[in-house]
Amino acid sequence: MRVLHVNKFLYRRGGAEGYLFDLAALQRARGDEVAYFGMAHPDNDSPQRYGHFFPPYVQLEPPPPGISGRAAAVGRMLHSPASRRGLARVIADFRPDVVHAHNVYHQLSPSVLRAAADAGVPCVLTMHDYKLACPSYQLLAGRAVCDACVTGGPWQAVRTRCKDGSLGRSAVLAAETWAHRVTGAYGPVRAFVSPSRFLADVMARAGSTPTGSAWSATSSTARSSRPRRRRVTVWCSPDGWWTKRVWTLSSPPPGSAGSGSTSRGRGRPGPSWNGWPPSRRRGWCGSTAGSPRTTCTS
């Protein structure tokens, strides 16, 4: 199995990057081949096999100086031809079985997702924050919890000035979210992964994930002195109804040598799996698209 991870930063900047590198290490340990695509950041881990295809570094915090620099940055947030071309070239060379996207907004933009769709490569996206529902991604306006954009749409960010109290910055983020929704920028994602049911519920309330998204997953780690075992609960919907499956890291999921428990949700219709290859509709979660070896590593 060849897995291509896509994230704007490729160094341990925060939790998303820690998850990415730890997941990749587990996948490699189980025999999978892993590659990365991101922005050409000076702090990226090196060497990067495909670094020559990365889009150039851009600093957004603080914003670039000058009107032209800021205009270019905003344009890149909306659509980045360099990112799309770069990922297309990596896909052509690496030939991944699946693209696992993480934080792609702003520096890369969701234009990278189109490159995966154009190449016919399945793409999953792990939601590490609330970006798809909240333009400033934190569900905060100042110091107060805010879900105005969840229920009222992204332009509420202009009213609340949730990005650093700035009308201009909040308007840019609102426009970005609105533009990506109306153009279906996240449409190529076949499945969205959520680290918590709360985050998945926020996305459902906001209507942020396109129709056809398959499931969300929550995981917890047992506390003990023995080697870590992870329980993964997957909510999927092969027939339009949520189905609950609980797997452990040490036991392969249904469809391989192990077994899992299954229970049907009651009265909880979910999105369909239309368009997902039948051979890949069971026995996988995370970024593995059918591989029994790495199924529960995410």
Residue, then its C-alpha position, 0 to 999 in steps of 0.5 A: m500500500r502506498v500512502l501519500h500524506v498531504n499537509k501544509f507543514l512537514y515538521r512537528r509544528g503542532g498536534a496535526e503534524g504529530y499525528l501525521f508523522d506518528l501515523a506514517a511511522l506506524q504505516r511504515a512499520r507495517g510494510d506500507e510505503v509513505a510519501y509527503f507533500g506540503m509547502a516548501h517551509p524552511d523548517n520541514d524535516s529533510p530530506q524531502r523526497y518530493g521537495h522539488f515539487f512543493p509550492p514556495y513558502v509563504q508566511l501568513e502570520p503575520p500577513p505579507p507586507g504590501i498590498s501586492g504581497r497580501a493580494a497574492a496570499v489571498g489568491r493562493m488561499l482561494h486557489s493555488p495552481a502551484s500546489r495543484r501542479g506539484l501534487a499532480r507531479v508527485i502522484a504521477d511519480f509515486r502512484p499512491d493508492v490513497v491520498h490522506a489530506h490533513n491541514v491543506y487550507h491557506q498555504l496549499s488550498p484545497s486545490v490539491l484535492r482536485a489533483a487527486a481527483d484528476a488522477g483517480v486516486p481516492c482521497v480522505l481528509t482528517m479534520h484536525d480543527y473546525k475550519l470547514a465550519c468556522p472560517s477562523y477554525q477555533l469556534l471562538a470570537g475573542r474569548a467567547v465560544c462562538d458557533a455563529c458561522v456553524t448555524g448562520g454561514p461563513w459571512q457571520a465571521v465579518r459581523t463577529r470579527c472573530k479573526d483577531g478582532s480585525l474586520g479585514r482579516s475576518a472578511v478574507l477568511a469568510a470569503e475563502t470559506w464561502a468560495h470553497r463551498v460554492t465551488g465544491a472545493y472539498g468535493p473530491v474528498r471521499a471520506f472525512v475523518s473526525p477525531s471526536r464525535f463533537l467535531a463531527d456533529v459540528m460539521a453536520r450542523a454546518g453542512s460542511t462536508p459534501t454529500g458522499s462523505a462516508w464516516s467519522a472516527t473517534s479513537s481512545t487509548a487504553r491507559s496501562s503499562r502494557p503496549r498501547r492498544r487503541r480502540v477505534t469506533v467508526w461510524c459508516s453508512p454503506d446503505g444510508w444508515w449509520t453503522k457502528r464498528v469497534w476495532t482494536l489496533s492489535s486485531p485486524p478489522p472485518g475483511s481480514a484475519g480478525s473480527g469486530s463488533t457491529s451495531r446499527g444506529r437507530g433512526r440515524p440516516g447518514p451520507s451514502w457511499n455512492g461512487w466509492p469502489p465496492s471493493r473498498r467499502r469494508g474493512w478500512c479506516g484512516s488513510t489505508a483504503g482497504s489495507p488490513r495491515t494499517t487499518c486502525t493506525s489512525 
